[in-house]
């Protein structure tokens, strides 16, 4: 009796996320960096390496979905205290040299993990999975955005 190929669903995606995140957490533990801190570093880099602090908080919160603003503010403070990030008098957050080195090390460790996990999977399969997951992510983000309560603008 043969077992049918698994179908992508939320449970499989979640289990895959948790397993791969556990491997990433090992990389982060070697650097003394929390997951929220690493996401903050990556988000800062993805947005040009120089971002207004409130914008960075929002970007990280939106990316992680289940982390509140307090936790992101705390991560930024820890990175500032560790001289990984710097903040200008205008409130813009940027990398220090050691911050760039830290991010480079985390990314190198993540790439090593990914190369082992994705080894031997045909490129076409990875492209198909990428398209499917991108579509599911867009749909989930749209549902989350639609469910957000409107925030008062402070005008009126």
MODELLER restraints for C-alpha pairs under 7 A, 6 or more apart:
rsr = mdl.restraints
at = mdl.atoms
rsr.add(forms.Gaussian(group=physical.xy_distance, feature=features.Distance(at['CA:24:A'], at['CA:110:A']), mean=6.23, stdev=0.5))
rsr.add(forms.Gaussian(group=physical.xy_distance, feature=features.Distance(at['CA:27:A'], at['CA:106:A']), mean=6.71, stdev=0.5))
rsr.add(forms.Gaussian(group=physical.xy_distance, feature=features.Distance(at['CA:27:A'], at['CA:109:A']), mean=5.97, stdev=0.5))
rsr.add(forms.Gaussian(group=physical.xy_distance, feature=features.Distance(at['CA:28:A'], at['CA:34:A']), mean=6.43, stdev=0.5))
rsr.add(forms.Gaussian(group=physical.xy_distance, feature=features.Distance(at['CA:28:A'], at['CA:106:A']), mean=6.73, stdev=0.5))
rsr.add(forms.Gaussian(group=physical.xy_distance, feature=features.Distance(at['CA:36:A'], at['CA:72:A']), mean=6.81, stdev=0.5))
rsr.add(forms.Gaussian(group=physical.xy_distance, feature=features.Distance(at['CA:36:A'], at['CA:75:A']), mean=6.35, stdev=0.5))
rsr.add(forms.Gaussian(group=physical.xy_distance, feature=features.Distance(at['CA:37:A'], at['CA:75:A']), mean=5.17, stdev=0.5))
rsr.add(forms.Gaussian(group=physical.xy_distance, feature=features.Distance(at['CA:39:A'], at['CA:60:A']), mean=6.72, stdev=0.5))
rsr.add(forms.Gaussian(group=physical.xy_distance, feature=features.Distance(at['CA:40:A'], at['CA:60:A']), mean=5.92, stdev=0.5))
rsr.add(forms.Gaussian(group=physical.xy_distance, feature=features.Distance(at['CA:41:A'], at['CA:103:A']), mean=6.48, stdev=0.5))
rsr.add(forms.Gaussian(group=physical.xy_distance, feature=features.Distance(at['CA:43:A'], at['CA:60:A']), mean=6.40, stdev=0.5))
rsr.add(forms.Gaussian(group=physical.xy_distance, feature=features.Distance(at['CA:44:A'], at['CA:50:A']), mean=6.75, stdev=0.5))
rsr.add(forms.Gaussian(group=physical.xy_distance, feature=features.Distance(at['CA:44:A'], at['CA:51:A']), mean=6.71, stdev=0.5))
rsr.add(forms.Gaussian(group=physical.xy_distance, feature=features.Distance(at['CA:44:A'], at['CA:56:A']), mean=6.86, stdev=0.5))
rsr.add(forms.Gaussian(group=physical.xy_distance, feature=features.Distance(at['CA:49:A'], at['CA:94:A']), mean=5.48, stdev=0.5))
rsr.add(forms.Gaussian(group=physical.xy_distance, feature=features.Distance(at['CA:49:A'], at['CA:95:A']), mean=6.47, stdev=0.5))
rsr.add(forms.Gaussian(group=physical.xy_distance, feature=features.Distance(at['CA:50:A'], at['CA:92:A']), mean=6.23, stdev=0.5))
rsr.add(forms.Gaussian(group=physical.xy_distance, feature=features.Distance(at['CA:50:A'], at['CA:93:A']), mean=5.51, stdev=0.5))
rsr.add(forms.Gaussian(group=physical.xy_distance, feature=features.Distance(at['CA:50:A'], at['CA:94:A']), mean=4.56, stdev=0.5))
rsr.add(forms.Gaussian(group=physical.xy_distance, feature=features.Distance(at['CA:51:A'], at['CA:92:A']), mean=5.21, stdev=0.5))
rsr.add(forms.Gaussian(group=physical.xy_distance, feature=features.Distance(at['CA:51:A'], at['CA:93:A']), mean=5.31, stdev=0.5))
rsr.add(forms.Gaussian(group=physical.xy_distance, feature=features.Distance(at['CA:51:A'], at['CA:94:A']), mean=6.74, stdev=0.5))
rsr.add(forms.Gaussian(group=physical.xy_distance, feature=features.Distance(at['CA:52:A'], at['CA:91:A']), mean=5.77, stdev=0.5))
rsr.add(forms.Gaussian(group=physical.xy_distance, feature=features.Distance(at['CA:52:A'], at['CA:92:A']), mean=4.09, stdev=0.5))
rsr.add(forms.Gaussian(group=physical.xy_distance, feature=features.Distance(at['CA:52:A'], at['CA:93:A']), mean=5.96, stdev=0.5))
rsr.add(forms.Gaussian(group=physical.xy_distance, feature=features.Distance(at['CA:53:A'], at['CA:91:A']), mean=5.84, stdev=0.5))
rsr.add(forms.Gaussian(group=physical.xy_distance, feature=features.Distance(at['CA:53:A'], at['CA:92:A']), mean=5.51, stdev=0.5))
rsr.add(forms.Gaussian(group=physical.xy_distance, feature=features.Distance(at['CA:53:A'], at['CA:93:A']), mean=5.69, stdev=0.5))
rsr.add(forms.Gaussian(group=physical.xy_distance, feature=features.Distance(at['CA:57:A'], at['CA:69:A']), mean=6.46, stdev=0.5))
rsr.add(forms.Gaussian(group=physical.xy_distance, feature=features.Distance(at['CA:57:A'], at['CA:72:A']), mean=5.87, stdev=0.5))
rsr.add(forms.Gaussian(group=physical.xy_distance, feature=features.Distance(at['CA:57:A'], at['CA:73:A']), mean=6.61, stdev=0.5))
rsr.add(forms.Gaussian(group=physical.xy_distance, feature=features.Distance(at['CA:60:A'], at['CA:72:A']), mean=6.97, stdev=0.5))
rsr.add(forms.Gaussian(group=physical.xy_distance, feature=features.Distance(at['CA:61:A'], at['CA:67:A']), mean=5.76, stdev=0.5))
rsr.add(forms.Gaussian(group=physical.xy_distance, feature=features.Distance(at['CA:61:A'], at['CA:68:A']), mean=6.28, stdev=0.5))
rsr.add(forms.Gaussian(group=physical.xy_distance, feature=features.Distance(at['CA:61:A'], at['CA:69:A']), mean=6.33, stdev=0.5))
rsr.add(forms.Gaussian(group=physical.xy_distance, feature=features.Distance(at['CA:61:A'], at['CA:72:A']), mean=6.85, stdev=0.5))
rsr.add(forms.Gaussian(group=physical.xy_distance, feature=features.Distance(at['CA:79:A'], at['CA:85:A']), mean=5.55, stdev=0.5))
rsr.add(forms.Gaussian(group=physical.xy_distance, feature=features.Distance(at['CA:80:A'], at['CA:86:A']), mean=5.83, stdev=0.5))
rsr.add(forms.Gaussian(group=physical.xy_distance, feature=features.Distance(at['CA:83:A'], at['CA:96:A']), mean=6.79, stdev=0.5))
rsr.add(forms.Gaussian(group=physical.xy_distance, feature=features.Distance(at['CA:84:A'], at['CA:95:A']), mean=6.28, stdev=0.5))
rsr.add(forms.Gaussian(group=physical.xy_distance, feature=features.Distance(at['CA:84:A'], at['CA:96:A']), mean=5.47, stdev=0.5))
rsr.add(forms.Gaussian(group=physical.xy_distance, feature=features.Distance(at['CA:84:A'], at['CA:98:A']), mean=5.67, stdev=0.5))
rsr.add(forms.Gaussian(group=physical.xy_distance, feature=features.Distance(at['CA:84:A'], at['CA:99:A']), mean=4.00, stdev=0.5))
rsr.add(forms.Gaussian(group=physical.xy_distance, feature=features.Distance(at['CA:85:A'], at['CA:93:A']), mean=6.67, stdev=0.5))
rsr.add(forms.Gaussian(group=physical.xy_distance, feature=features.Distance(at['CA:85:A'], at['CA:94:A']), mean=5.63, stdev=0.5))
rsr.add(forms.Gaussian(group=physical.xy_distance, feature=features.Distance(at['CA:85:A'], at['CA:95:A']), mean=4.58, stdev=0.5))
rsr.add(forms.Gaussian(group=physical.xy_distance, feature=features.Distance(at['CA:85:A'], at['CA:96:A']), mean=5.31, stdev=0.5))
rsr.add(forms.Gaussian(group=physical.xy_distance, feature=features.Distance(at['CA:85:A'], at['CA:99:A']), mean=6.00, stdev=0.5))
rsr.add(forms.Gaussian(group=physical.xy_distance, feature=features.Distance(at['CA:86:A'], at['CA:93:A']), mean=5.68, stdev=0.5))
rsr.add(forms.Gaussian(group=physical.xy_distance, feature=features.Distance(at['CA:86:A'], at['CA:94:A']), mean=5.36, stdev=0.5))
rsr.add(forms.Gaussian(group=physical.xy_distance, feature=features.Distance(at['CA:86:A'], at['CA:95:A']), mean=6.04, stdev=0.5))
rsr.add(forms.Gaussian(group=physical.xy_distance, feature=features.Distance(at['CA:86:A'], at['CA:96:A']), mean=6.17, stdev=0.5))
rsr.add(forms.Gaussian(group=physical.xy_distance, feature=features.Distance(at['CA:87:A'], at['CA:93:A']), mean=4.43, stdev=0.5))
rsr.add(forms.Gaussian(group=physical.xy_distance, feature=features.Distance(at['CA:87:A'], at['CA:94:A']), mean=6.33, stdev=0.5))
